[in-house]
Amino acid sequence: MKYKRIFLIICDSLGIGNAKDAVAFNDQGANTLKHICDYCNGLDLPNLEGLGLGNLGDFKGINPLRLQLGYTLPLNEISNGKDTMTGHWEIMGLKTGKPFVTFTETGFPDEFIQLFEEKTGRKCVGNKAASGTAILDEYGEHQIKTGDWIVYTSADSVFQIAANEEIIPLEELYEACQIARELAMDERWKVGRIIARPYIGKRAGEFKRTANRHDLALAPSSKTVLDNLKENNYDVIGVGKIADIFDNQGISKKVKTESNHDGMAKTIELAKTDFTGLCFVNLVDFDAVYGHRRDPEGYGKAIKEFDTQLEELMKYLHHDDLLMISADHGNDPTYQGTDHTREQVPLIIYSKELLKPRQLEEMDSFAVIGATIADNFEVPLPTIGISILNKII
């Protein structure tokens, strides 16, 4: 074991363009980070710049460096998809061949909705692709009057159920999600995640989501690096929605978060504790709050806030710690529609023990990350992805 603790932070949707197969996904020209930098007239990110982020592309305000503090390289996705589960599963060694089904254009079929209504005892409104905040303004007051479920989807493979905690008890919402998950095991409707979206408020414009979100994801199709770590008695701490993405498989401890800021704050606190293994973090706001809502200015501010908190985290890293920063797909907020975008993702690797960190050649498969982690802890490597542990000197 070269490193006792590895911190892996996924900046959800922070792609860097240049995907080899972007045309196949109708995403030619998408570049999340570049277009955010352009929109914001440059981003001042001293810590990410110091680690070498500017060497991964033409990002206004983020300068390329001759001497960088971390290793950097771009990764290409090999799975057939560009959603959160596909990206995270590939990071931990699973290649998805068949993309998860989506209902972005049509909403869920009548047969599914009717079965859901019968089994839960409530009617549904919505059933379309929508912003999670906009649909509350549209149907929140209706739900207060009728008790109907608010259901919706997105460009992701999801069925989301919104319920006002003051109208429908959380326990009933969670039970409804379990019913939807069972229905959505049918191949016709087999979405990646069922998501409970509880909120509070009494009128349009005042509705606000609570921190009681709950995801029911499909279980990974086979063992991941997380399973191999846990089975070998290493700590596997999932921060944010990591445990949900992997259906709790391979997770020894899960830490719920309310925002990017909260996720980083809790990661910093974990860095002050003693553990041996992996701290796996997802920062979802980049994607959910700014990418899908096509808010490049807000996205840029969120990256700057992350950069500031990153400096605090690095203070608490030990000499036998490794920090890895990456993403799971793109979501260019200047691009057409509201879907994820097929892009390369950055991989930044830092340790206080690195001697001559530099830019490395691009590699295929996000599983380079999982393979490197598995190699470090001497557990079975995934069948995809190549470890670069021997290059980190």
BELBELJO-V971194 format. One record per backbone hydrogen bond with DSSP energy under -0.5 kcal/mol. CO is the residue of the C=O (numbers start at 1). NH is the residue of the N-H. If there is no record, write none. Layout:
# BELBELJO-V971194
<<CO,NH> <CO,NH>>
This chain:
# BELBELJO-V971194
<<4,277> <5,322> <6,8> <6,279> <7,9> <7,324> <8,10> <8,281> <9,11> <9,326> <10,12> <10,283> <11,14> <13,15> <13,331> <14,346> <15,33> <17,344> <19,22> <21,24> <21,25> <22,25> <22,27> <23,26> <27,30> <31,35> <32,36> <33,37> <34,38> <35,39> <36,40> <37,42> <38,41> <43,45> <45,49> <46,50> <47,51> <48,52> <48,53> <49,52> <50,69> <51,70> <52,55> <53,56> <54,57> <57,59> <58,60> <59,62> <60,43> <61,63> <66,68> <71,349> <72,360> <73,347> <74,363> <75,345> <76,365> <79,81> <83,87> <84,88> <85,89> <86,90> <87,91> <88,92> <89,94> <90,93> <91,370> <92,225> <94,96> <95,97> <96,80> <97,99> <103,107> <104,129> <109,113> <110,114> <111,115> <112,116> <113,117> <114,118> <115,119> <116,120> <117,121> <117,122> <123,149> <125,127> <125,151> <128,153> <131,135> <133,137> <134,138> <135,139> <136,140> <139,143> <140,144> <141,145> <142,146> <143,147> <149,125> <149,151> <150,162> <151,127> <152,160> <153,130> <156,154> <156,158> <157,192> <157,193> <159,195> <160,152> <160,162> <161,197> <162,150> <163,199> <164,167> <164,168> <169,173> <170,174> <171,175> <172,176> <173,177> <174,178> <175,179> <176,180> <177,181> <178,182> <179,183> <180,184> <182,185> <183,186> <186,189> <187,190> <189,191> <190,101> <192,218> <193,159> <194,216> <195,161> <196,214> <197,163> <198,210> <199,165> <200,208> <203,206> <203,207> <208,200> <214,196> <215,217> <216,194> <224,228> <225,229> <226,230> <227,231> <228,232> <229,232> <229,234> <230,233> <235,278> <236,238> <236,252> <236,253> <237,239> <237,280> <238,255> <239,282> <241,245> <242,246> <243,248> <244,247> <246,249> <248,251> <253,238> <255,240> <259,263> <260,264> <261,265> <262,266> <263,267> <264,268> <265,269> <266,270> <267,271> <268,272> <269,272> <270,273> <273,275> <276,235> <277,6> <278,237> <278,280> <279,8> <279,281> <280,239> <281,10> <282,284> <283,12> <283,286> <284,287> <284,288> <285,289> <285,290> <286,291> <287,292> <290,295> <291,294> <295,299> <296,300> <297,301> <298,302> <299,303> <300,304> <301,305> <302,306> <303,307> <304,308> <305,309> <306,310> <307,311> <308,312> <309,313> <310,314> <311,315> <312,315> <312,316> <313,316> <314,317> <318,321> <320,4> <320,5> <322,7> <323,350> <324,9> <325,348> <326,11> <330,341> <332,335> <341,330> <341,343> <344,16> <345,75> <347,73> <348,325> <349,71> <350,323> <351,354> <357,68> <358,72> <363,76> <365,368> <366,369> <367,371> <368,372> <369,373> <370,374> <371,375> <372,376> <373,377> <374,378> <374,379> <375,378> <376,2> <388,391> <388,392> <389,392> <391,393>>
